[in-house]
Amino acid sequence: MIRPFVLLAAAIAALGGLLFGYDTGVISGAILFVNKDFGLKPELSGFVVAVVTIGCIIGAGTAGYFADRFGRRWSLLAAGIIFGIGGLLSAFAPTVATLILARGVVGLAVGFASVVSPLYVSEISPASIRGGLVSLYQLAITVGILAAYIVDVIYARSGDWRMMLGVAVVPSLALVIGMLFMPESPRYLFKVGKMAQAHEELGRIHGEADVDIEEASILESLKIKDIGFAAFKMPDVRFALFIGVGLAVLQAITGINAVIYYGPQIFAMAGIADSGSAIGATAVVGVVNVLLTFVAILSSDRFGRKPLLYLSCSGMLIALVTLAAAFAFGKGGSSLGLIALGSMMLYVGCFAFGLGPIVWVLISEIFPLQARGLGMSISTLSNWVANFVIAQFFIIVVGAVGQAGTFLIFALLVVVTIVFVAKYVPETKRELLEKIRVLPKEPVVS
Ligand code: BGC
């Protein structure tokens, strides 16, 4: 039986994902009007967009420390407050300098939330539904991206970029208020020695009957002391980091944000000439992204993480090769546009039930409690660095090797992902967090 309380806690924490999606997505529509209002040159305009990712890198890099030092709940509350401040500051920014600062602050919050939201959800989830609940966080990201897109379209008429950026204050407030009423993660409470409170929270999550096995397992795992960065000297922790960073980087360099951020441009390259249709096609892709995430929510705990990853990557591979072939051999015109739309729907749809959510699920599962905050921080940080590289270089690479070449590179990287999953990634479905082992036999790293 899923307790409504657990669902509620996971949903509130997932607001961090909603803001992640919204704040990374909204700028693409807002920037045109920001440019006009402040008379920005391309370099400065590019910086207004890029500074969010720089903030994300700093936020993700420091979040693990804060989550371990002050707790998961306070860290999520802090993320909500920073989101709110950043949103307000963006909406009322009198100068470009303030706007850049505000977007940096928003980025900080996004980075922070991208570590702490899945971490919190994973730690409060019963093992049997953990995959589904952490996938809820990915669902929130996709809803956020779609909402940003809709808000951009609504305010595009009036050119009100302040409203576009300011709307994010509403979910920020919801996150802060919601988290005020949510409990701390019991695993964190055990870790800092608040045994009675931890026991009580565990009871609220599982019901008193099932607490004992879980508690015994957590306590057993805590016999190894918290040793900060030194934990990464242990072979299994180091190997978990290798898997976490590997998955995080592969999730980004297989091209998802080339499609999410540059959707309209890709459609324009495929001959969907008028910008209205290109934007419409992008919206369709956004809806597919939301809908297919439900597959992961409903099936990652039944079929397992790895089968979903294989299926997801296979679909992405077919889509990318088709897209590359269409660009290489297509003669333009409406058929190329249609193939592009079909391929992008297939690509994003397959990402949405596999490589998108499952990477976050696994990153939140593979580290032992002592190294979870730091491990997730470093993995997530790598995801943002890789995202930054893709966002900066996608158009340049297209210029250098052409569209077909670029999509083939992504296809190749999807093949690398499949091999990586087969070779290194453990199956974690329905396993207690403390029982998850990344090294099944003897350590391979010493
Ligand atoms: C990725 C984001 C991406 C989003 C798309 C997330 O899992 O980390 O970079 O924009 O999925 O839905």
Residues whose N, C-alpha, C, O or C-beta is under 5 A from the ligand:
A	BS01	BGC	T142 I260 G356
